Amino acid sequence: MPSTRSENPLLTPVLDQVGTLVDWTHVSIYVLDGEDITLLAYRGPVPFREASHFSFPLARAGGARRVITGRAPLLIADAKGDSDVARSFLEATLDVPRQTFDYIGSWMGLPLTIGGSVAGMLDLAHAERNRYTEEDLERVSVYVRNVAAQIENAVHFSDLSQRSLELQTLYEVQQAINRHLELSHILQLVADQALQLTSAGEALIFLVQDDDLALACRSGSALSELPPGLVLPVQGSMIGRALQSGRAWRAFNAQSDPAGDGDVCRLLGARSLLVVPLGPPSDPVGALVAANKVFGAFGPRDERVLSQLAGAAAIAVERSRLVKQAAELVRLQERQRIAETLHDTVAQKLFRIGIEAEWCQQKAPAGEEVAQRIETVRRLVARAGYDLRSAIFALRGTAHAGESSLVALLRSHLSEFQAESGIRALLIASPDLAPLPPATSELLFRIAREALNNARKHSRAGTVIVSLRCDDETLTLTIQDDGTGLDEAGAVDPAAGGLHFGISTMRQLAVQLGGRFSIGNNDEHGTIVQVQIPGAGQGVPDRLYPTGAKLQ
């Protein structure tokens, strides 16, 4: 795909004829584009590939501003002189690379009137100072008035050609989306096209991640110094402000613009800047950023191009999200199906085997080898059931969207526990409990399940209460019953066997969580098991930026 416009064929004879009227070092035609002026045709020392993207805010265009707003020709015989108009012209040229216009010694500009309104300007420049005269100005003015219709047609042709190029680009991006290409490939395609179509030095795409903006891709050779995995805050940054307002933001010189973000501009090495949000104002997904236009500033045409590309990129991001969401839903459904199958078949059979083993053990003569073998079977079945329930938890752990999976699993397990044991089971959980990481939830659930298992086997309790609360960023899990309590002399002693195995398991799980484990008797009767996890009260740790720099 071509990345720049070619010379407008309808203006070729116009530029040729101007050359027969006066000598020039450069001749160009600009058109108004909102509050900017954009180059339409050019011949001169700057290659057309670069010059074709000249664009400036009219307010900063010096002589051009006087021509267009004054609706009259302007002659600056000595463009390097001390007159007010010469100084105004010189100040405007300081906003572009020095070598671009520093050759100009004499200059003239003539308004282009189409349909009674000034639509642009034709300008001529010569390297020789005082080369142009009022007679030259009048001669060119007469000619420009005579070819107004031809110039108007050229303007329409150029606009149609530009829109055709934009549509071709959007079609290419849409085809990439339809081919189900990876999101990274599509975003890179968008960034590359944004770079070419706007003649930017750099193009970047940021995607929203929680309260930050993460650099997703970039295009342009001047970005090698950017830290990999760059993350910017949404709040307080110029890119974030564009997202929050839902409107594009342009700056001729972002580093000196009061609305700009000096730190970000210095990091990006940005002077001229254009930021376009991805997605609707109510739910933006990122931003498309063009920086450092080759000449001048980004104009309305650039904004339109980037807005169209941003729309395509937003569609790609949303499509990628939906595809991942659908895949995750299928995965969760399959995990849930497997978990239910294991629970309804294998777990129930193991439970039944355990009951039968207990019955056989009661009937077997004490001290006989067969009784010992039955006890071994009973322990193996209990351990297998324990491991199976852990596997079922891991399969079910992420299936409870919108609610803490730990609370959901505890509620489900307590219902089963009450039905199987006949012990009344209650759950108390803080309403403001944040979702916990799956690994943390799994280990806490295993502790609670082990404590409940001990209560069923040893406590002779009528009620058991499981509570989960967080305060001062400490998460506390408590399991207490109203049973007989612990035999302090033996229950926690490693040599005593029995209950000790469960206590040792709970303590090891608490250590894995970096928490504190305690077990003891209640003040009146029964047992209390408690696990405290510092730093887990908010559910998840602070976001990390493992791949790069976070700009504060």
HELIX and SHEET records of a PDB file:
HELIX    1   1 THR A   12  LEU A   21  1                                  10    
HELIX    2   2 PHE A   48  ALA A   51  1                                   4    
HELIX    3   3 LEU A   58  ARG A   60  5                                   3    
HELIX    4   4 GLY A   63  GLY A   70  1                                   8    
HELIX    5   5 ASP A   84  THR A   93  1                                  10    
HELIX    6   6 ARG A   98  PHE A  101  1                                   4    
HELIX    7   7 GLU A  134  ASN A  146  1                                  13    
HELIX    8   8 ALA A  148  ASN A  178  1                                  31    
HELIX    9   9 LEU A  183  THR A  198  1                                  16    
HELIX   10  10 SER A  221  LEU A  223  5                                   3    
HELIX   11  11 MET A  238  SER A  245  1                                   8    
HELIX   12  12 GLY A  262  LEU A  268  1                                   7    
HELIX   13  13 PRO A  300  THR A  341  1                                  42    
HELIX   14  14 LEU A  342  ALA A  347  3                                   6    
HELIX   15  15 GLN A  348  LYS A  363  1                                  16    
HELIX   16  16 GLU A  369  ARG A  396  1                                  28    
HELIX   17  17 SER A  405  SER A  421  1                                  17    
HELIX   18  18 PRO A  438  ASN A  454  1                                  17    
HELIX   19  19 ALA A  455  SER A  459  3                                   5    
HELIX   20  20 PRO A  494  ALA A  496  5                                   3    
HELIX   21  21 LEU A  499  GLN A  512  1                                  14    
SHEET    1   A 6 SER A  55  PRO A  57  0                                        
SHEET    2   A 6 ASP A  36  ARG A  43 -1                                        
SHEET    3   A 6 HIS A  26  ASP A  33 -1                                        
SHEET    4   A 6 SER A 117  HIS A 126 -1                                        
SHEET    5   A 6 SER A 106  ILE A 114 -1                                        
SHEET    6   A 6 LEU A  74  ILE A  76 -1                                        
SHEET    1   B 6 VAL A 231  PRO A 233  0                                        
SHEET    2   B 6 ASP A 212  SER A 219 -1                                        
SHEET    3   B 6 ALA A 200  GLN A 209 -1                                        
SHEET    4   B 6 GLY A 286  LYS A 293 -1                                        
SHEET    5   B 6 LEU A 273  LEU A 278 -1                                        
SHEET    6   B 6 TRP A 249  ALA A 251 -1                                        
SHEET    1   C 5 ARG A 424  ALA A 429  0                                        
SHEET    2   C 5 THR A 463  ASP A 471  1                                        
SHEET    3   C 5 THR A 474  ASP A 481 -1                                        
SHEET    4   C 5 THR A 527  PRO A 534 -1                                        
SHEET    5   C 5 ARG A 516  ASN A 521 -1                                        
END                                                                             
